[in-house]
C-alpha cells in the first residue's frame, strides 16, 4: 500500500509532499476493503464466486454423505485421468 502511495505522490507534484502516508493509511485500507468482494462462507458461495473467474475451475462435486468440494484441474490432467479409465489400455502395475 505504501508503494502505491509513494507512486501517487511522485506523479502528483508539489501537494503530495505535504501529506504523510500515516495520515491517509487508514482511509486507503478502508477504500481497498470496499472494493474487494466479500469472502464466501460456504462451498456454494465459493462455486458462484469463482465459476467464471478461473480457467482451471471445473465445478462442484458432492459425496454420498453430504460432503462437497470444488474441483480444479487442467485439460492435460483430465486427459491423463481419461487415459487411465478401464478400456483405454491402462493396466495398473
mmCIF file of the C-alpha atoms, coordinates in Angstrom:
data_MODEL
# 
_entry.id   MODEL 
# 
loop_
_atom_site.group_PDB 
_atom_site.id 
_atom_site.type_symbol 
_atom_site.label_atom_id 
_atom_site.label_alt_id 
_atom_site.label_comp_id 
_atom_site.label_asym_id 
_atom_site.label_entity_id 
_atom_site.label_seq_id 
_atom_site.pdbx_PDB_ins_code 
_atom_site.Cartn_x 
_atom_site.Cartn_y 
_atom_site.Cartn_z 
_atom_site.occupancy 
_atom_site.B_iso_or_equiv 
_atom_site.pdbx_formal_charge 
_atom_site.auth_seq_id 
_atom_site.auth_comp_id 
_atom_site.auth_asym_id 
_atom_site.auth_atom_id 
_atom_site.pdbx_PDB_model_num 
ATOM 1  C CA . UNK A 1 1  ? 0.000   0.000   0.000   1.00 0.00 ? 1  UNK A CA 1 
ATOM 2  C CA . UNK A 1 2  ? 2.872   2.308   0.812   1.00 0.00 ? 2  UNK A CA 1 
ATOM 3  C CA . UNK A 1 3  ? 4.335   1.763   -2.660  1.00 0.00 ? 3  UNK A CA 1 
ATOM 4  C CA . UNK A 1 4  ? 1.070   2.844   -4.286  1.00 0.00 ? 4  UNK A CA 1 
ATOM 5  C CA . UNK A 1 5  ? 1.045   5.941   -2.095  1.00 0.00 ? 5  UNK A CA 1 
ATOM 6  C CA . UNK A 1 6  ? 4.661   6.765   -2.994  1.00 0.00 ? 6  UNK A CA 1 
ATOM 7  C CA . UNK A 1 7  ? 3.939   6.362   -6.729  1.00 0.00 ? 7  UNK A CA 1 
ATOM 8  C CA . UNK A 1 8  ? 0.892   8.624   -6.477  1.00 0.00 ? 8  UNK A CA 1 
ATOM 9  C CA . UNK A 1 9  ? 2.911   11.254  -4.588  1.00 0.00 ? 9  UNK A CA 1 
ATOM 10 C CA . UNK A 1 10 ? 5.674   11.272  -7.197  1.00 0.00 ? 10 UNK A CA 1 
ATOM 11 C CA . UNK A 1 11 ? 3.196   11.768  -10.021 1.00 0.00 ? 11 UNK A CA 1 
ATOM 12 C CA . UNK A 1 12 ? 1.068   14.445  -8.326  1.00 0.00 ? 12 UNK A CA 1 
ATOM 13 C CA . UNK A 1 13 ? 3.727   17.073  -7.839  1.00 0.00 ? 13 UNK A CA 1 
ATOM 14 C CA . UNK A 1 14 ? 4.092   19.648  -5.064  1.00 0.00 ? 14 UNK A CA 1 
ATOM 15 C CA . UNK A 1 15 ? 0.967   18.964  -2.985  1.00 0.00 ? 15 UNK A CA 1 
ATOM 16 C CA . UNK A 1 16 ? 1.931   15.363  -2.254  1.00 0.00 ? 16 UNK A CA 1 
ATOM 17 C CA . UNK A 1 17 ? 4.968   16.479  -0.284  1.00 0.00 ? 17 UNK A CA 1 
ATOM 18 C CA . UNK A 1 18 ? 2.677   17.802  2.432   1.00 0.00 ? 18 UNK A CA 1 
ATOM 19 C CA . UNK A 1 19 ? 0.818   14.544  3.070   1.00 0.00 ? 19 UNK A CA 1 
ATOM 20 C CA . UNK A 1 20 ? 2.323   11.682  5.058   1.00 0.00 ? 20 UNK A CA 1 
ATOM 21 C CA . UNK A 1 21 ? 1.411   8.059   4.436   1.00 0.00 ? 21 UNK A CA 1 
ATOM 22 C CA . UNK A 1 22 ? 0.399   7.656   8.097   1.00 0.00 ? 22 UNK A CA 1 
ATOM 23 C CA . UNK A 1 23 ? -2.246  10.383  7.634   1.00 0.00 ? 23 UNK A CA 1 
ATOM 24 C CA . UNK A 1 24 ? -4.034  8.563   4.811   1.00 0.00 ? 24 UNK A CA 1 
ATOM 25 C CA . UNK A 1 25 ? -3.192  4.920   5.532   1.00 0.00 ? 25 UNK A CA 1 
ATOM 26 C CA . UNK A 1 26 ? -6.454  4.107   7.305   1.00 0.00 ? 26 UNK A CA 1 
ATOM 27 C CA . UNK A 1 27 ? -8.531  5.674   4.531   1.00 0.00 ? 27 UNK A CA 1 
ATOM 28 C CA . UNK A 1 28 ? -6.604  3.773   1.863   1.00 0.00 ? 28 UNK A CA 1 
ATOM 29 C CA . UNK A 1 29 ? -7.198  0.427   3.589   1.00 0.00 ? 29 UNK A CA 1 
ATOM 30 C CA . UNK A 1 30 ? -10.901 1.189   4.107   1.00 0.00 ? 30 UNK A CA 1 
ATOM 31 C CA . UNK A 1 31 ? -11.278 2.071   0.415   1.00 0.00 ? 31 UNK A CA 1 
ATOM 32 C CA . UNK A 1 32 ? -9.483  -1.113  -0.624  1.00 0.00 ? 32 UNK A CA 1 
ATOM 33 C CA . UNK A 1 33 ? -11.767 -3.252  1.584   1.00 0.00 ? 33 UNK A CA 1 
ATOM 34 C CA . UNK A 1 34 ? -14.897 -1.751  -0.008  1.00 0.00 ? 34 UNK A CA 1 
ATOM 35 C CA . UNK A 1 35 ? -13.551 -2.556  -3.483  1.00 0.00 ? 35 UNK A CA 1 
ATOM 36 C CA . UNK A 1 36 ? -12.839 -6.201  -2.636  1.00 0.00 ? 36 UNK A CA 1 
ATOM 37 C CA . UNK A 1 37 ? -15.581 -8.812  -2.918  1.00 0.00 ? 37 UNK A CA 1 
ATOM 38 C CA . UNK A 1 38 ? -16.757 -10.465 0.284   1.00 0.00 ? 38 UNK A CA 1 
ATOM 39 C CA . UNK A 1 39 ? -15.255 -13.839 1.087   1.00 0.00 ? 39 UNK A CA 1 
ATOM 40 C CA . UNK A 1 40 ? -17.545 -16.819 0.532   1.00 0.00 ? 40 UNK A CA 1 
ATOM 41 C CA . UNK A 1 41 ? -18.797 -18.515 3.689   1.00 0.00 ? 41 UNK A CA 1 
ATOM 42 C CA . UNK A 1 42 ? -19.639 -21.905 2.173   1.00 0.00 ? 42 UNK A CA 1 
ATOM 43 C CA . UNK A 1 43 ? -18.894 -24.121 -0.822  1.00 0.00 ? 43 UNK A CA 1 
ATOM 44 C CA . UNK A 1 44 ? -21.935 -22.968 -2.800  1.00 0.00 ? 44 UNK A CA 1 
ATOM 45 C CA . UNK A 1 45 ? -20.958 -19.297 -2.474  1.00 0.00 ? 45 UNK A CA 1 
ATOM 46 C CA . UNK A 1 46 ? -17.400 -20.236 -3.491  1.00 0.00 ? 46 UNK A CA 1 
ATOM 47 C CA . UNK A 1 47 ? -18.734 -22.016 -6.579  1.00 0.00 ? 47 UNK A CA 1 
ATOM 48 C CA . UNK A 1 48 ? -20.796 -18.980 -7.557  1.00 0.00 ? 48 UNK A CA 1 
ATOM 49 C CA . UNK A 1 49 ? -17.894 -16.585 -6.971  1.00 0.00 ? 49 UNK A CA 1 
ATOM 50 C CA . UNK A 1 50 ? -15.311 -18.477 -8.987  1.00 0.00 ? 50 UNK A CA 1 
ATOM 51 C CA . UNK A 1 51 ? -17.311 -20.140 -11.768 1.00 0.00 ? 51 UNK A CA 1 
ATOM 52 C CA . UNK A 1 52 ? -16.422 -17.556 -14.432 1.00 0.00 ? 52 UNK A CA 1 
ATOM 53 C CA . UNK A 1 53 ? -13.092 -16.455 -12.953 1.00 0.00 ? 53 UNK A CA 1 
ATOM 54 C CA . UNK A 1 54 ? -10.721 -19.414 -13.393 1.00 0.00 ? 54 UNK A CA 1 
ATOM 55 C CA . UNK A 1 55 ? -9.837  -21.479 -16.445 1.00 0.00 ? 55 UNK A CA 1 
ATOM 56 C CA . UNK A 1 56 ? -8.908  -24.328 -14.059 1.00 0.00 ? 56 UNK A CA 1 
ATOM 57 C CA . UNK A 1 57 ? -12.230 -24.486 -12.216 1.00 0.00 ? 57 UNK A CA 1 
ATOM 58 C CA . UNK A 1 58 ? -14.349 -27.446 -13.327 1.00 0.00 ? 58 UNK A CA 1 
ATOM 59 C CA . UNK A 1 59 ? -17.230 -27.358 -10.886 1.00 0.00 ? 59 UNK A CA 1 
ATOM 60 C CA . UNK A 1 60 ? -18.550 -28.656 -7.626  1.00 0.00 ? 60 UNK A CA 1 
ATOM 61 C CA . UNK A 1 61 ? -18.844 -32.344 -6.703  1.00 0.00 ? 61 UNK A CA 1 
ATOM 62 C CA . UNK A 1 62 ? -20.894 -33.976 -3.970  1.00 0.00 ? 62 UNK A CA 1 
ATOM 63 C CA . UNK A 1 63 ? -20.355 -37.106 -1.896  1.00 0.00 ? 63 UNK A CA 1 
ATOM 64 C CA . UNK A 1 64 ? -22.953 -39.616 -0.762  1.00 0.00 ? 64 UNK A CA 1 
ATOM 65 C CA . UNK A 1 65 ? -22.568 -38.473 2.842   1.00 0.00 ? 65 UNK A CA 1 
ATOM 66 C CA . UNK A 1 66 ? -23.406 -34.841 2.050   1.00 0.00 ? 66 UNK A CA 1 
ATOM 67 C CA . UNK A 1 67 ? -19.890 -33.516 1.612   1.00 0.00 ? 67 UNK A CA 1 
ATOM 68 C CA . UNK A 1 68 ? -18.830 -31.351 -1.292  1.00 0.00 ? 68 UNK A CA 1 
ATOM 69 C CA . UNK A 1 69 ? -15.686 -29.998 -2.909  1.00 0.00 ? 69 UNK A CA 1 
ATOM 70 C CA . UNK A 1 70 ? -14.622 -27.652 -5.671  1.00 0.00 ? 70 UNK A CA 1 
ATOM 71 C CA . UNK A 1 71 ? -12.620 -29.250 -8.493  1.00 0.00 ? 71 UNK A CA 1 
ATOM 72 C CA . UNK A 1 72 ? -9.674  -27.502 -10.147 1.00 0.00 ? 72 UNK A CA 1 
ATOM 73 C CA . UNK A 1 73 ? -7.733  -29.203 -12.941 1.00 0.00 ? 73 UNK A CA 1 
ATOM 74 C CA . UNK A 1 74 ? -6.085  -28.634 -16.295 1.00 0.00 ? 74 UNK A CA 1 
ATOM 75 C CA . UNK A 1 75 ? -7.044  -30.169 -19.634 1.00 0.00 ? 75 UNK A CA 1 
ATOM 76 C CA . UNK A 1 76 ? -3.820  -32.196 -19.526 1.00 0.00 ? 76 UNK A CA 1 
ATOM 77 C CA . UNK A 1 77 ? -4.676  -33.667 -16.142 1.00 0.00 ? 77 UNK A CA 1 
ATOM 78 C CA . UNK A 1 78 ? -8.167  -34.601 -17.355 1.00 0.00 ? 78 UNK A CA 1 
ATOM 79 C CA . UNK A 1 79 ? -6.723  -36.338 -20.406 1.00 0.00 ? 79 UNK A CA 1 
ATOM 80 C CA . UNK A 1 80 ? -4.350  -38.315 -18.186 1.00 0.00 ? 80 UNK A CA 1 
ATOM 81 C CA . UNK A 1 81 ? -7.247  -39.403 -15.980 1.00 0.00 ? 81 UNK A CA 1 
ATOM 82 C CA . UNK A 1 82 ? -9.306  -40.389 -19.028 1.00 0.00 ? 82 UNK A CA 1 
ATOM 83 C CA . UNK A 1 83 ? -6.443  -42.482 -20.351 1.00 0.00 ? 83 UNK A CA 1 
ATOM 84 C CA . UNK A 1 84 ? -6.442  -44.420 -17.078 1.00 0.00 ? 84 UNK A CA 1 
ATOM 85 C CA . UNK A 1 85 ? -10.098 -45.439 -17.296 1.00 0.00 ? 85 UNK A CA 1 
ATOM 86 C CA . UNK A 1 86 ? -10.787 -49.131 -17.826 1.00 0.00 ? 86 UNK A CA 1 
ATOM 87 C CA . UNK A 1 87 ? -10.920 -49.987 -21.526 1.00 0.00 ? 87 UNK A CA 1 
ATOM 88 C CA . UNK A 1 88 ? -8.419  -47.283 -22.534 1.00 0.00 ? 88 UNK A CA 1 
ATOM 89 C CA . UNK A 1 89 ? -5.341  -49.520 -22.419 1.00 0.00 ? 89 UNK A CA 1 
ATOM 90 C CA . UNK A 1 90 ? -4.237  -48.666 -18.887 1.00 0.00 ? 90 UNK A CA 1 
ATOM 91 C CA . UNK A 1 91 ? -3.089  -51.567 -16.782 1.00 0.00 ? 91 UNK A CA 1 
ATOM 92 C CA . UNK A 1 92 ? -2.160  -50.916 -13.142 1.00 0.00 ? 92 UNK A CA 1 
ATOM 93 C CA . UNK A 1 93 ? 1.308   -52.306 -12.474 1.00 0.00 ? 93 UNK A CA 1 
# 
